[in-house]
Amino acid sequence: MTAQLFTPVEVGGVTLPNRIVVSPMCQYSSVDGSAQPWHQVHYGMLSMSGAGLLCMEATHVEREGRITQGCAGLYSDENETALKPVIDWARAWMPNVKLGIQLAHAGRKASAQRPWKGGGPLTQADAPDLPWTTCSASAIPFDTKWHTPVALDAVGLKRVKQAFVDATVRSARLGFDVIELHGAHGYLLNQFLSPLSNHRGDEYGGTMEKRRRFPLEVFEACRKLWPRDKALGIRLSSVEWVAGGLTIEDTIETARQLKALGCDFIDASSGGNAAHQKITLGPGYQVPFAARIRKEVGIKTWAVGLITEPEQAEHIVAAGEADCTVHARPFLLDPRWAWNAARALGVEPPSLPLPAARASTILPFKPQPALARAAD
């Protein structure tokens, strides 16, 4: 038998060797958006994890769109140049792994502290030239004490859309296989979609159809320039966990319209756009969102959120609830998570580069009768 988690899957024009995705995880360690030695070590390590796709952290399309001063960017030649050696190293040592990047704009949640410094809004106490001006769909702050953003006008909307397009072109030059646009967690594209943060009275606000317009325009502009033999998808907050916020029905219709524009997958997350949200946490708590979108839209979905055990991931894929499972913190704790997951499920682990492959002499592969349990 073969674990479904370790079967190939076509996503757009890309064949992933297995269904495990390393989730984009902000490292807050860039300098003016540019990768540093930490990124070489971090992504080099994760490229050897055994996952079918390594998706690099939220990479911001504008300097002012960064969540924090340490967030990654792809808004300058310097950013692109700094990221190239990271990509080249992974390609040289792990040619089978597919590489993705998440393109993002934080909108009103930009100009924030790094998480280990509290994560709240920056203030002038942090530096004389801080905080910087943020933007959003409407001039509504994320929460009390947060900066009031500037509502994007026609010039601003055109600028941001072009920034996503420019970052898409840079991503193609760098040789990424997959782009995921960040339309979740309360960042700019999510801010346009949500009635909580979009109170506009023009063609980009009011009804759900109008609130979708700008995110759909951004997606369409990127799709026109992103090669068809590569994959382009989006992470969406399926629900907002707040009364009056986005519902799963809203997101299902958004996914339908994205599919019509050439979207290859939906990464089904949730929340992040309201400080007073009440999330019901638990293992795989967002999987039902991926399952509904997959069933009702007929698009590939990725399930993310508290998927920590190999048997759990195998069940999600084998049951048809999602096409891929997406994992973040498990890979921080165990950079060989996917390799070890294959062993736990009784299938032969993915290959490792020669300097690391000697581990197999200590832990030789022994098929285990775990698959029937995982698929139950």
Order of alpha helices (4+ residues) and beta strands (2+ residues): beta-beta-beta-alpha-beta-beta-alpha-beta-beta-beta-alpha-beta-alpha-alpha-beta-alpha-beta-alpha-beta-alpha-beta-alpha-alpha-alpha-alpha-alpha
